[in-house]
Amino acid sequence: MKLMKMVTVTLFALATAPAFAQVTVENAWARATAPGAKVAAGYMVIRNAGAADRLVGASSPAAERVEMHVTQRDGDVSRMRQVLAYEVKDSFELKPGGAHLMFVNIKAPFTEGQKIPVVLKFEKGGEMKTEFHVGRITAGSHGHHKGH
């Protein structure tokens, strides 16, 4: 009986594992923030080797809330707006000047070298834990250095 229960639990785990294994996060990073800043932006590449999914939310103990935003250009003016989800087919890149996570009411300044824990919430794949590596306040589109 114990063997049958163990086999059932193992089969259930294997059946639910592919949703998580098919979505991966690469190069998750954020810029360091100035003292007194209330918001910070986060960037990453989401890769999806399975069926299309949607990132529908995120949370972090480092901020009161985490919102999903896109930046749209209208001539010489850039406007940021909140969105409800990001479609993730093969890959989706969150980058400066485009889609990004907005950490709202951060609890402390983000400092270079810090790791910010984040839980990403996917419509089909469920929750995934990741860390955002904090780079220099002047970090470019690839974070503080290669390899993260």
CNS distance restraints for C-alpha pairs under 8 A (distance, minus, plus):
assign (resid   1 and name CA) (resid   5 and name CA) 6.28 0.50 0.50
assign (resid   2 and name CA) (resid   6 and name CA) 6.13 0.50 0.50
assign (resid   3 and name CA) (resid   7 and name CA) 6.13 0.50 0.50
assign (resid   4 and name CA) (resid   8 and name CA) 6.14 0.50 0.50
assign (resid   5 and name CA) (resid   9 and name CA) 6.19 0.50 0.50
assign (resid   6 and name CA) (resid  10 and name CA) 6.08 0.50 0.50
assign (resid   7 and name CA) (resid  11 and name CA) 6.05 0.50 0.50
assign (resid   8 and name CA) (resid  12 and name CA) 6.15 0.50 0.50
assign (resid   9 and name CA) (resid  13 and name CA) 6.16 0.50 0.50
assign (resid  10 and name CA) (resid  14 and name CA) 6.16 0.50 0.50
assign (resid  11 and name CA) (resid  15 and name CA) 6.06 0.50 0.50
assign (resid  12 and name CA) (resid  16 and name CA) 6.30 0.50 0.50
assign (resid  13 and name CA) (resid  17 and name CA) 5.92 0.50 0.50
assign (resid  14 and name CA) (resid  18 and name CA) 7.23 0.50 0.50
assign (resid  16 and name CA) (resid  20 and name CA) 7.81 0.50 0.50
assign (resid  17 and name CA) (resid  21 and name CA) 6.18 0.50 0.50
assign (resid  18 and name CA) (resid  22 and name CA) 5.84 0.50 0.50
assign (resid  19 and name CA) (resid  23 and name CA) 6.92 0.50 0.50
assign (resid  19 and name CA) (resid  50 and name CA) 7.44 0.50 0.50
assign (resid  19 and name CA) (resid 124 and name CA) 7.33 0.50 0.50
assign (resid  19 and name CA) (resid 125 and name CA) 4.84 0.50 0.50
assign (resid  19 and name CA) (resid 126 and name CA) 7.95 0.50 0.50
assign (resid  20 and name CA) (resid  24 and name CA) 7.83 0.50 0.50
assign (resid  20 and name CA) (resid 125 and name CA) 5.71 0.50 0.50
assign (resid  20 and name CA) (resid 126 and name CA) 7.58 0.50 0.50
assign (resid  20 and name CA) (resid 128 and name CA) 7.30 0.50 0.50
assign (resid  22 and name CA) (resid  47 and name CA) 7.83 0.50 0.50
assign (resid  22 and name CA) (resid  48 and name CA) 5.49 0.50 0.50
assign (resid  22 and name CA) (resid  49 and name CA) 4.90 0.50 0.50
assign (resid  22 and name CA) (resid  50 and name CA) 5.43 0.50 0.50
assign (resid  23 and name CA) (resid  46 and name CA) 6.94 0.50 0.50
assign (resid  23 and name CA) (resid  47 and name CA) 5.58 0.50 0.50
assign (resid  23 and name CA) (resid  48 and name CA) 4.41 0.50 0.50
assign (resid  23 and name CA) (resid  49 and name CA) 6.45 0.50 0.50
assign (resid  23 and name CA) (resid  50 and name CA) 7.39 0.50 0.50
assign (resid  23 and name CA) (resid 125 and name CA) 7.76 0.50 0.50
assign (resid  24 and name CA) (resid  46 and name CA) 5.82 0.50 0.50
assign (resid  24 and name CA) (resid  47 and name CA) 5.19 0.50 0.50
assign (resid  24 and name CA) (resid  48 and name CA) 6.51 0.50 0.50
assign (resid  25 and name CA) (resid  44 and name CA) 6.74 0.50 0.50
assign (resid  25 and name CA) (resid  45 and name CA) 5.75 0.50 0.50
assign (resid  25 and name CA) (resid  46 and name CA) 4.65 0.50 0.50
assign (resid  25 and name CA) (resid  47 and name CA) 6.27 0.50 0.50
assign (resid  25 and name CA) (resid 130 and name CA) 7.53 0.50 0.50
assign (resid  26 and name CA) (resid  44 and name CA) 5.94 0.50 0.50
assign (resid  26 and name CA) (resid  45 and name CA) 5.10 0.50 0.50
assign (resid  26 and name CA) (resid  46 and name CA) 6.39 0.50 0.50
assign (resid  26 and name CA) (resid  47 and name CA) 7.69 0.50 0.50
assign (resid  26 and name CA) (resid 148 and name CA) 6.98 0.50 0.50
assign (resid  27 and name CA) (resid  43 and name CA) 7.68 0.50 0.50
assign (resid  27 and name CA) (resid  44 and name CA) 5.20 0.50 0.50
assign (resid  27 and name CA) (resid  45 and name CA) 6.29 0.50 0.50
assign (resid  27 and name CA) (resid 132 and name CA) 7.96 0.50 0.50
assign (resid  27 and name CA) (resid 142 and name CA) 7.53 0.50 0.50
assign (resid  27 and name CA) (resid 143 and name CA) 7.67 0.50 0.50
assign (resid  27 and name CA) (resid 147 and name CA) 7.21 0.50 0.50
assign (resid  27 and name CA) (resid 148 and name CA) 4.45 0.50 0.50
assign (resid  28 and name CA) (resid  42 and name CA) 7.18 0.50 0.50
assign (resid  28 and name CA) (resid  43 and name CA) 5.62 0.50 0.50
assign (resid  28 and name CA) (resid  44 and name CA) 4.17 0.50 0.50
assign (resid  28 and name CA) (resid  45 and name CA) 7.02 0.50 0.50
assign (resid  28 and name CA) (resid 130 and name CA) 7.95 0.50 0.50
assign (resid  28 and name CA) (resid 131 and name CA) 6.70 0.50 0.50
assign (resid  28 and name CA) (resid 132 and name CA) 4.68 0.50 0.50
assign (resid  28 and name CA) (resid 133 and name CA) 6.32 0.50 0.50
assign (resid  28 and name CA) (resid 148 and name CA) 6.64 0.50 0.50
assign (resid  29 and name CA) (resid  42 and name CA) 5.76 0.50 0.50
assign (resid  29 and name CA) (resid  43 and name CA) 5.41 0.50 0.50
assign (resid  29 and name CA) (resid  44 and name CA) 6.37 0.50 0.50
assign (resid  29 and name CA) (resid 131 and name CA) 8.00 0.50 0.50
assign (resid  29 and name CA) (resid 132 and name CA) 4.47 0.50 0.50
assign (resid  29 and name CA) (resid 133 and name CA) 4.55 0.50 0.50
assign (resid  29 and name CA) (resid 134 and name CA) 5.62 0.50 0.50
assign (resid  29 and name CA) (resid 135 and name CA) 6.99 0.50 0.50
assign (resid  29 and name CA) (resid 143 and name CA) 5.59 0.50 0.50
assign (resid  29 and name CA) (resid 144 and name CA) 7.74 0.50 0.50
assign (resid  29 and name CA) (resid 148 and name CA) 7.45 0.50 0.50
assign (resid  30 and name CA) (resid  40 and name CA) 7.22 0.50 0.50
assign (resid  30 and name CA) (resid  41 and name CA) 5.87 0.50 0.50
assign (resid  30 and name CA) (resid  42 and name CA) 4.52 0.50 0.50
assign (resid  30 and name CA) (resid  43 and name CA) 6.22 0.50 0.50
assign (resid  30 and name CA) (resid 132 and name CA) 6.26 0.50 0.50
assign (resid  30 and name CA) (resid 133 and name CA) 6.22 0.50 0.50
assign (resid  30 and name CA) (resid 134 and name CA) 4.82 0.50 0.50
assign (resid  30 and name CA) (resid 135 and name CA) 6.22 0.50 0.50
assign (resid  30 and name CA) (resid 143 and name CA) 6.72 0.50 0.50
assign (resid  31 and name CA) (resid  40 and name CA) 7.26 0.50 0.50
assign (resid  31 and name CA) (resid  41 and name CA) 7.07 0.50 0.50
assign (resid  31 and name CA) (resid  42 and name CA) 7.53 0.50 0.50
assign (resid  31 and name CA) (resid 110 and name CA) 7.37 0.50 0.50
assign (resid  31 and name CA) (resid 112 and name CA) 7.59 0.50 0.50
assign (resid  31 and name CA) (resid 134 and name CA) 5.43 0.50 0.50
assign (resid  31 and name CA) (resid 135 and name CA) 4.99 0.50 0.50
assign (resid  31 and name CA) (resid 136 and name CA) 5.74 0.50 0.50
assign (resid  31 and name CA) (resid 137 and name CA) 4.96 0.50 0.50
assign (resid  31 and name CA) (resid 138 and name CA) 7.10 0.50 0.50
assign (resid  31 and name CA) (resid 139 and name CA) 6.13 0.50 0.50
assign (resid  31 and name CA) (resid 143 and name CA) 7.07 0.50 0.50
assign (resid  31 and name CA) (resid 144 and name CA) 7.78 0.50 0.50
assign (resid  32 and name CA) (resid  40 and name CA) 7.92 0.50 0.50
assign (resid  32 and name CA) (resid 109 and name CA) 7.28 0.50 0.50
assign (resid  32 and name CA) (resid 110 and name CA) 4.77 0.50 0.50
assign (resid  32 and name CA) (resid 111 and name CA) 4.86 0.50 0.50
assign (resid  32 and name CA) (resid 112 and name CA) 5.47 0.50 0.50
assign (resid  32 and name CA) (resid 134 and name CA) 5.74 0.50 0.50
assign (resid  32 and name CA) (resid 135 and name CA) 5.75 0.50 0.50
assign (resid  32 and name CA) (resid 136 and name CA) 5.41 0.50 0.50
assign (resid  32 and name CA) (resid 137 and name CA) 4.42 0.50 0.50
assign (resid  33 and name CA) (resid  37 and name CA) 6.22 0.50 0.50
assign (resid  33 and name CA) (resid  40 and name CA) 6.62 0.50 0.50
assign (resid  33 and name CA) (resid 109 and name CA) 5.56 0.50 0.50
assign (resid  33 and name CA) (resid 110 and name CA) 5.19 0.50 0.50
assign (resid  33 and name CA) (resid 111 and name CA) 6.68 0.50 0.50
assign (resid  33 and name CA) (resid 137 and name CA) 6.04 0.50 0.50
assign (resid  34 and name CA) (resid 109 and name CA) 6.71 0.50 0.50
assign (resid  34 and name CA) (resid 137 and name CA) 7.60 0.50 0.50
assign (resid  35 and name CA) (resid 109 and name CA) 5.97 0.50 0.50
assign (resid  36 and name CA) (resid 109 and name CA) 7.06 0.50 0.50
assign (resid  37 and name CA) (resid 106 and name CA) 7.69 0.50 0.50
assign (resid  37 and name CA) (resid 109 and name CA) 6.71 0.50 0.50
assign (resid  38 and name CA) (resid 104 and name CA) 6.36 0.50 0.50
assign (resid  38 and name CA) (resid 105 and name CA) 4.65 0.50 0.50
assign (resid  38 and name CA) (resid 106 and name CA) 5.37 0.50 0.50
assign (resid  38 and name CA) (resid 107 and name CA) 7.97 0.50 0.50
assign (resid  39 and name CA) (resid 102 and name CA) 6.73 0.50 0.50
assign (resid  39 and name CA) (resid 103 and name CA) 5.39 0.50 0.50
assign (resid  39 and name CA) (resid 104 and name CA) 4.77 0.50 0.50
assign (resid  39 and name CA) (resid 105 and name CA) 5.66 0.50 0.50
assign (resid  39 and name CA) (resid 106 and name CA) 5.84 0.50 0.50
assign (resid  40 and name CA) (resid 102 and name CA) 5.84 0.50 0.50
assign (resid  40 and name CA) (resid 103 and name CA) 5.05 0.50 0.50
assign (resid  40 and name CA) (resid 104 and name CA) 6.93 0.50 0.50
assign (resid  40 and name CA) (resid 106 and name CA) 7.29 0.50 0.50
assign (resid  40 and name CA) (resid 110 and name CA) 7.73 0.50 0.50
assign (resid  41 and name CA) (resid 100 and name CA) 6.32 0.50 0.50
assign (resid  41 and name CA) (resid 101 and name CA) 5.53 0.50 0.50
assign (resid  41 and name CA) (resid 102 and name CA) 4.63 0.50 0.50
assign (resid  41 and name CA) (resid 103 and name CA) 5.99 0.50 0.50
assign (resid  42 and name CA) (resid  94 and name CA) 7.75 0.50 0.50
assign (resid  42 and name CA) (resid 100 and name CA) 5.73 0.50 0.50
assign (resid  42 and name CA) (resid 101 and name CA) 4.86 0.50 0.50
assign (resid  42 and name CA) (resid 102 and name CA) 6.36 0.50 0.50
assign (resid  42 and name CA) (resid 103 and name CA) 7.41 0.50 0.50
assign (resid  42 and name CA) (resid 132 and name CA) 7.24 0.50 0.50
assign (resid  43 and name CA) (resid  93 and name CA) 7.61 0.50 0.50
assign (resid  43 and name CA) (resid  94 and name CA) 4.78 0.50 0.50
assign (resid  43 and name CA) (resid  95 and name CA) 5.22 0.50 0.50
assign (resid  43 and name CA) (resid  96 and name CA) 7.32 0.50 0.50
assign (resid  43 and name CA) (resid  99 and name CA) 7.96 0.50 0.50
assign (resid  43 and name CA) (resid 100 and name CA) 5.49 0.50 0.50
assign (resid  43 and name CA) (resid 101 and name CA) 6.56 0.50 0.50
assign (resid  44 and name CA) (resid  93 and name CA) 5.99 0.50 0.50
assign (resid  44 and name CA) (resid  94 and name CA) 5.16 0.50 0.50
assign (resid  44 and name CA) (resid  95 and name CA) 6.85 0.50 0.50
assign (resid  45 and name CA) (resid  91 and name CA) 6.91 0.50 0.50
assign (resid  45 and name CA) (resid  92 and name CA) 5.77 0.50 0.50
assign (resid  45 and name CA) (resid  93 and name CA) 4.36 0.50 0.50
assign (resid  45 and name CA) (resid  94 and name CA) 6.10 0.50 0.50
assign (resid  46 and name CA) (resid  88 and name CA) 7.24 0.50 0.50
assign (resid  46 and name CA) (resid  91 and name CA) 5.41 0.50 0.50
assign (resid  46 and name CA) (resid  92 and name CA) 5.21 0.50 0.50
assign (resid  46 and name CA) (resid  93 and name CA) 6.31 0.50 0.50
assign (resid  47 and name CA) (resid  88 and name CA) 7.56 0.50 0.50
assign (resid  47 and name CA) (resid  89 and name CA) 7.88 0.50 0.50
assign (resid  47 and name CA) (resid  90 and name CA) 5.88 0.50 0.50
assign (resid  47 and name CA) (resid  91 and name CA) 4.29 0.50 0.50
assign (resid  47 and name CA) (resid  92 and name CA) 6.64 0.50 0.50
assign (resid  48 and name CA) (resid  52 and name CA) 7.32 0.50 0.50
assign (resid  48 and name CA) (resid  53 and name CA) 7.95 0.50 0.50
assign (resid  48 and name CA) (resid  88 and name CA) 6.70 0.50 0.50
assign (resid  48 and name CA) (resid  89 and name CA) 6.09 0.50 0.50
assign (resid  48 and name CA) (resid  90 and name CA) 4.94 0.50 0.50
assign (resid  48 and name CA) (resid  91 and name CA) 5.80 0.50 0.50
assign (resid  49 and name CA) (resid  90 and name CA) 6.24 0.50 0.50
assign (resid  50 and name CA) (resid  89 and name CA) 8.00 0.50 0.50
assign (resid  50 and name CA) (resid  90 and name CA) 7.89 0.50 0.50
assign (resid  51 and name CA) (resid  89 and name CA) 7.02 0.50 0.50
assign (resid  52 and name CA) (resid  87 and name CA) 7.35 0.50 0.50
assign (resid  52 and name CA) (resid  88 and name CA) 5.79 0.50 0.50
assign (resid  52 and name CA) (resid  89 and name CA) 4.42 0.50 0.50
assign (resid  52 and name CA) (resid  90 and name CA) 7.43 0.50 0.50
assign (resid  53 and name CA) (resid  87 and name CA) 6.26 0.50 0.50
assign (resid  53 and name CA) (resid  88 and name CA) 5.25 0.50 0.50
assign (resid  53 and name CA) (resid  89 and name CA) 6.43 0.50 0.50
assign (resid  53 and name CA) (resid 122 and name CA) 6.72 0.50 0.50
assign (resid  53 and name CA) (resid 123 and name CA) 6.27 0.50 0.50
assign (resid  53 and name CA) (resid 124 and name CA) 5.99 0.50 0.50
assign (resid  53 and name CA) (resid 125 and name CA) 7.24 0.50 0.50
assign (resid  54 and name CA) (resid  85 and name CA) 6.07 0.50 0.50
assign (resid  54 and name CA) (resid  86 and name CA) 5.44 0.50 0.50
assign (resid  54 and name CA) (resid  87 and name CA) 4.59 0.50 0.50
assign (resid  54 and name CA) (resid  88 and name CA) 5.38 0.50 0.50
assign (resid  54 and name CA) (resid 122 and name CA) 5.54 0.50 0.50
assign (resid  54 and name CA) (resid 123 and name CA) 5.39 0.50 0.50
assign (resid  54 and name CA) (resid 124 and name CA) 7.35 0.50 0.50
assign (resid  55 and name CA) (resid  85 and name CA) 5.39 0.50 0.50
assign (resid  55 and name CA) (resid  86 and name CA) 5.14 0.50 0.50
assign (resid  55 and name CA) (resid  87 and name CA) 6.62 0.50 0.50
assign (resid  55 and name CA) (resid  88 and name CA) 6.99 0.50 0.50
assign (resid  55 and name CA) (resid 120 and name CA) 7.11 0.50 0.50
assign (resid  55 and name CA) (resid 121 and name CA) 5.87 0.50 0.50
assign (resid  55 and name CA) (resid 122 and name CA) 4.44 0.50 0.50
assign (resid  55 and name CA) (resid 123 and name CA) 6.32 0.50 0.50
assign (resid  56 and name CA) (resid  84 and name CA) 6.20 0.50 0.50
assign (resid  56 and name CA) (resid  85 and name CA) 4.51 0.50 0.50
assign (resid  56 and name CA) (resid  86 and name CA) 6.78 0.50 0.50
assign (resid  56 and name CA) (resid 121 and name CA) 5.71 0.50 0.50
assign (resid  56 and name CA) (resid 122 and name CA) 5.55 0.50 0.50
assign (resid  56 and name CA) (resid 123 and name CA) 6.05 0.50 0.50
assign (resid  57 and name CA) (resid  66 and name CA) 7.64 0.50 0.50
assign (resid  57 and name CA) (resid  67 and name CA) 7.23 0.50 0.50
assign (resid  57 and name CA) (resid  68 and name CA) 7.19 0.50 0.50
assign (resid  57 and name CA) (resid  84 and name CA) 7.65 0.50 0.50
assign (resid  57 and name CA) (resid  85 and name CA) 7.11 0.50 0.50
assign (resid  57 and name CA) (resid 120 and name CA) 6.12 0.50 0.50
assign (resid  57 and name CA) (resid 121 and name CA) 4.93 0.50 0.50
assign (resid  57 and name CA) (resid 122 and name CA) 7.09 0.50 0.50
assign (resid  58 and name CA) (resid  66 and name CA) 5.68 0.50 0.50
assign (resid  58 and name CA) (resid  67 and name CA) 7.07 0.50 0.50
assign (resid  58 and name CA) (resid  68 and name CA) 7.95 0.50 0.50
assign (resid  58 and name CA) (resid 118 and name CA) 6.80 0.50 0.50
assign (resid  58 and name CA) (resid 119 and name CA) 5.47 0.50 0.50
assign (resid  58 and name CA) (resid 120 and name CA) 4.46 0.50 0.50
assign (resid  58 and name CA) (resid 121 and name CA) 5.63 0.50 0.50
assign (resid  59 and name CA) (resid  63 and name CA) 7.78 0.50 0.50
assign (resid  59 and name CA) (resid  65 and name CA) 6.09 0.50 0.50
assign (resid  59 and name CA) (resid  66 and name CA) 5.30 0.50 0.50
assign (resid  59 and name CA) (resid 118 and name CA) 5.72 0.50 0.50
assign (resid  59 and name CA) (resid 119 and name CA) 5.30 0.50 0.50
assign (resid  59 and name CA) (resid 120 and name CA) 6.78 0.50 0.50
assign (resid  60 and name CA) (resid  64 and name CA) 7.73 0.50 0.50
assign (resid  60 and name CA) (resid  65 and name CA) 7.03 0.50 0.50
assign (resid  60 and name CA) (resid  66 and name CA) 6.87 0.50 0.50
assign (resid  60 and name CA) (resid 116 and name CA) 7.52 0.50 0.50
assign (resid  60 and name CA) (resid 117 and name CA) 5.93 0.50 0.50
assign (resid  60 and name CA) (resid 118 and name CA) 4.63 0.50 0.50
assign (resid  60 and name CA) (resid 119 and name CA) 6.34 0.50 0.50
assign (resid  61 and name CA) (resid 117 and name CA) 7.10 0.50 0.50
assign (resid  61 and name CA) (resid 118 and name CA) 7.60 0.50 0.50
assign (resid  62 and name CA) (resid 103 and name CA) 7.91 0.50 0.50
assign (resid  62 and name CA) (resid 106 and name CA) 5.76 0.50 0.50
assign (resid  62 and name CA) (resid 107 and name CA) 5.60 0.50 0.50
assign (resid  62 and name CA) (resid 108 and name CA) 7.23 0.50 0.50
assign (resid  62 and name CA) (resid 116 and name CA) 6.73 0.50 0.50
assign (resid  62 and name CA) (resid 117 and name CA) 7.47 0.50 0.50
assign (resid  63 and name CA) (resid 103 and name CA) 5.66 0.50 0.50
assign (resid  63 and name CA) (resid 104 and name CA) 5.75 0.50 0.50
assign (resid  63 and name CA) (resid 105 and name CA) 5.51 0.50 0.50
assign (resid  63 and name CA) (resid 106 and name CA) 4.06 0.50 0.50
assign (resid  63 and name CA) (resid 107 and name CA) 5.50 0.50 0.50
assign (resid  64 and name CA) (resid 103 and name CA) 7.61 0.50 0.50
assign (resid  64 and name CA) (resid 104 and name CA) 5.96 0.50 0.50
assign (resid  64 and name CA) (resid 105 and name CA) 5.35 0.50 0.50
assign (resid  64 and name CA) (resid 106 and name CA) 6.32 0.50 0.50
assign (resid  64 and name CA) (resid 107 and name CA) 7.27 0.50 0.50
assign (resid  65 and name CA) (resid 103 and name CA) 6.18 0.50 0.50
assign (resid  65 and name CA) (resid 104 and name CA) 5.39 0.50 0.50
assign (resid  65 and name CA) (resid 105 and name CA) 7.15 0.50 0.50
assign (resid  66 and name CA) (resid 101 and name CA) 6.48 0.50 0.50
assign (resid  66 and name CA) (resid 102 and name CA) 5.51 0.50 0.50
assign (resid  66 and name CA) (resid 103 and name CA) 4.59 0.50 0.50
assign (resid  66 and name CA) (resid 104 and name CA) 5.90 0.50 0.50
assign (resid  67 and name CA) (resid  82 and name CA) 6.82 0.50 0.50
assign (resid  67 and name CA) (resid  83 and name CA) 7.98 0.50 0.50
assign (resid  67 and name CA) (resid 101 and name CA) 5.70 0.50 0.50
assign (resid  67 and name CA) (resid 102 and name CA) 5.02 0.50 0.50
assign (resid  67 and name CA) (resid 103 and name CA) 6.56 0.50 0.50
assign (resid  67 and name CA) (resid 104 and name CA) 7.28 0.50 0.50
assign (resid  68 and name CA) (resid  82 and name CA) 5.66 0.50 0.50
assign (resid  68 and name CA) (resid  83 and name CA) 5.65 0.50 0.50
assign (resid  68 and name CA) (resid  84 and name CA) 6.92 0.50 0.50
assign (resid  68 and name CA) (resid  85 and name CA) 7.21 0.50 0.50
assign (resid  68 and name CA) (resid  99 and name CA) 7.47 0.50 0.50
assign (resid  68 and name CA) (resid 100 and name CA) 6.13 0.50 0.50
assign (resid  68 and name CA) (resid 101 and name CA) 4.75 0.50 0.50
assign (resid  68 and name CA) (resid 102 and name CA) 6.14 0.50 0.50
assign (resid  69 and name CA) (resid  80 and name CA) 6.48 0.50 0.50
assign (resid  69 and name CA) (resid  81 and name CA) 5.40 0.50 0.50
assign (resid  69 and name CA) (resid  82 and name CA) 4.27 0.50 0.50
assign (resid  69 and name CA) (resid  83 and name CA) 5.57 0.50 0.50
assign (resid  69 and name CA) (resid  99 and name CA) 5.63 0.50 0.50
assign (resid  69 and name CA) (resid 100 and name CA) 5.44 0.50 0.50
assign (resid  69 and name CA) (resid 101 and name CA) 6.08 0.50 0.50
assign (resid  69 and name CA) (resid 102 and name CA) 6.69 0.50 0.50
assign (resid  70 and name CA) (resid  80 and name CA) 5.64 0.50 0.50
assign (resid  70 and name CA) (resid  81 and name CA) 5.59 0.50 0.50
assign (resid  70 and name CA) (resid  82 and name CA) 6.49 0.50 0.50
assign (resid  70 and name CA) (resid  83 and name CA) 7.03 0.50 0.50
assign (resid  70 and name CA) (resid  98 and name CA) 5.36 0.50 0.50
assign (resid  70 and name CA) (resid  99 and name CA) 4.11 0.50 0.50
assign (resid  70 and name CA) (resid 100 and name CA) 6.28 0.50 0.50
assign (resid  71 and name CA) (resid  78 and name CA) 6.37 0.50 0.50
assign (resid  71 and name CA) (resid  79 and name CA) 5.48 0.50 0.50
assign (resid  71 and name CA) (resid  80 and name CA) 4.31 0.50 0.50
assign (resid  71 and name CA) (resid  81 and name CA) 6.47 0.50 0.50
assign (resid  71 and name CA) (resid  97 and name CA) 5.83 0.50 0.50
assign (resid  71 and name CA) (resid  98 and name CA) 4.85 0.50 0.50
assign (resid  71 and name CA) (resid  99 and name CA) 6.24 0.50 0.50
assign (resid  72 and name CA) (resid  78 and name CA) 5.54 0.50 0.50
assign (resid  72 and name CA) (resid  79 and name CA) 5.25 0.50 0.50
assign (resid  72 and name CA) (resid  80 and name CA) 6.27 0.50 0.50
assign (resid  72 and name CA) (resid  81 and name CA) 7.88 0.50 0.50
assign (resid  72 and name CA) (resid  98 and name CA) 7.18 0.50 0.50
assign (resid  73 and name CA) (resid  77 and name CA) 5.68 0.50 0.50
assign (resid  73 and name CA) (resid  78 and name CA) 4.36 0.50 0.50
assign (resid  73 and name CA) (resid  79 and name CA) 6.28 0.50 0.50
assign (resid  74 and name CA) (resid  78 and name CA) 6.19 0.50 0.50
assign (resid  74 and name CA) (resid  79 and name CA) 7.60 0.50 0.50
assign (resid  87 and name CA) (resid  92 and name CA) 7.59 0.50 0.50
assign (resid  88 and name CA) (resid  92 and name CA) 5.64 0.50 0.50
assign (resid  93 and name CA) (resid  99 and name CA) 7.39 0.50 0.50
assign (resid  94 and name CA) (resid  98 and name CA) 6.50 0.50 0.50
assign (resid  94 and name CA) (resid  99 and name CA) 4.70 0.50 0.50
assign (resid  94 and name CA) (resid 100 and name CA) 4.87 0.50 0.50
assign (resid  94 and name CA) (resid 101 and name CA) 7.68 0.50 0.50
assign (resid  95 and name CA) (resid  99 and name CA) 5.95 0.50 0.50
assign (resid  95 and name CA) (resid 100 and name CA) 6.06 0.50 0.50
assign (resid  95 and name CA) (resid 141 and name CA) 6.45 0.50 0.50
assign (resid  96 and name CA) (resid 100 and name CA) 7.12 0.50 0.50
assign (resid  96 and name CA) (resid 141 and name CA) 6.16 0.50 0.50
assign (resid 110 and name CA) (resid 114 and name CA) 6.90 0.50 0.50
assign (resid 110 and name CA) (resid 134 and name CA) 6.72 0.50 0.50
assign (resid 111 and name CA) (resid 134 and name CA) 6.35 0.50 0.50
assign (resid 111 and name CA) (resid 135 and name CA) 7.58 0.50 0.50
assign (resid 111 and name CA) (resid 136 and name CA) 7.87 0.50 0.50
assign (resid 112 and name CA) (resid 134 and name CA) 5.04 0.50 0.50
assign (resid 112 and name CA) (resid 135 and name CA) 4.84 0.50 0.50
assign (resid 112 and name CA) (resid 136 and name CA) 5.45 0.50 0.50
assign (resid 112 and name CA) (resid 137 and name CA) 7.64 0.50 0.50
assign (resid 113 and name CA) (resid 133 and name CA) 6.57 0.50 0.50
assign (resid 113 and name CA) (resid 134 and name CA) 5.38 0.50 0.50
assign (resid 113 and name CA) (resid 135 and name CA) 6.25 0.50 0.50
assign (resid 114 and name CA) (resid 133 and name CA) 6.10 0.50 0.50
assign (resid 114 and name CA) (resid 134 and name CA) 5.28 0.50 0.50
assign (resid 115 and name CA) (resid 131 and name CA) 5.86 0.50 0.50
assign (resid 115 and name CA) (resid 132 and name CA) 5.50 0.50 0.50
assign (resid 115 and name CA) (resid 133 and name CA) 4.72 0.50 0.50
assign (resid 115 and name CA) (resid 134 and name CA) 6.14 0.50 0.50
assign (resid 116 and name CA) (resid 131 and name CA) 5.29 0.50 0.50
assign (resid 116 and name CA) (resid 132 and name CA) 4.91 0.50 0.50
assign (resid 116 and name CA) (resid 133 and name CA) 6.46 0.50 0.50
assign (resid 116 and name CA) (resid 134 and name CA) 7.40 0.50 0.50
assign (resid 117 and name CA) (resid 129 and name CA) 7.28 0.50 0.50
assign (resid 117 and name CA) (resid 130 and name CA) 6.03 0.50 0.50
assign (resid 117 and name CA) (resid 131 and name CA) 4.52 0.50 0.50
assign (resid 117 and name CA) (resid 132 and name CA) 6.46 0.50 0.50
assign (resid 118 and name CA) (resid 129 and name CA) 5.87 0.50 0.50
assign (resid 118 and name CA) (resid 130 and name CA) 5.38 0.50 0.50
assign (resid 118 and name CA) (resid 131 and name CA) 5.76 0.50 0.50
assign (resid 118 and name CA) (resid 132 and name CA) 7.17 0.50 0.50
assign (resid 119 and name CA) (resid 127 and name CA) 6.37 0.50 0.50
assign (resid 119 and name CA) (resid 128 and name CA) 5.55 0.50 0.50
assign (resid 119 and name CA) (resid 129 and name CA) 4.48 0.50 0.50
assign (resid 119 and name CA) (resid 130 and name CA) 6.27 0.50 0.50
assign (resid 120 and name CA) (resid 127 and name CA) 5.54 0.50 0.50
assign (resid 120 and name CA) (resid 128 and name CA) 5.14 0.50 0.50
assign (resid 120 and name CA) (resid 129 and name CA) 6.30 0.50 0.50
assign (resid 120 and name CA) (resid 130 and name CA) 7.53 0.50 0.50
assign (resid 121 and name CA) (resid 125 and name CA) 7.73 0.50 0.50
assign (resid 121 and name CA) (resid 126 and name CA) 5.60 0.50 0.50
assign (resid 121 and name CA) (resid 127 and name CA) 4.49 0.50 0.50
assign (resid 121 and name CA) (resid 128 and name CA) 6.50 0.50 0.50
assign (resid 122 and name CA) (resid 126 and name CA) 4.87 0.50 0.50
assign (resid 122 and name CA) (resid 127 and name CA) 6.09 0.50 0.50
assign (resid 122 and name CA) (resid 128 and name CA) 7.87 0.50 0.50
assign (resid 133 and name CA) (resid 143 and name CA) 7.91 0.50 0.50
assign (resid 133 and name CA) (resid 144 and name CA) 7.94 0.50 0.50
assign (resid 133 and name CA) (resid 148 and name CA) 7.17 0.50 0.50
assign (resid 134 and name CA) (resid 143 and name CA) 7.52 0.50 0.50
assign (resid 134 and name CA) (resid 144 and name CA) 6.98 0.50 0.50
assign (resid 135 and name CA) (resid 139 and name CA) 5.95 0.50 0.50
assign (resid 135 and name CA) (resid 143 and name CA) 5.61 0.50 0.50
assign (resid 135 and name CA) (resid 144 and name CA) 3.94 0.50 0.50
assign (resid 135 and name CA) (resid 145 and name CA) 7.54 0.50 0.50
assign (resid 136 and name CA) (resid 143 and name CA) 7.81 0.50 0.50
assign (resid 136 and name CA) (resid 144 and name CA) 5.81 0.50 0.50
assign (resid 139 and name CA) (resid 143 and name CA) 5.37 0.50 0.50
assign (resid 139 and name CA) (resid 144 and name CA) 5.45 0.50 0.50
assign (resid 140 and name CA) (resid 144 and name CA) 7.43 0.50 0.50
assign (resid 142 and name CA) (resid 146 and name CA) 6.93 0.50 0.50
assign (resid 143 and name CA) (resid 148 and name CA) 7.77 0.50 0.50
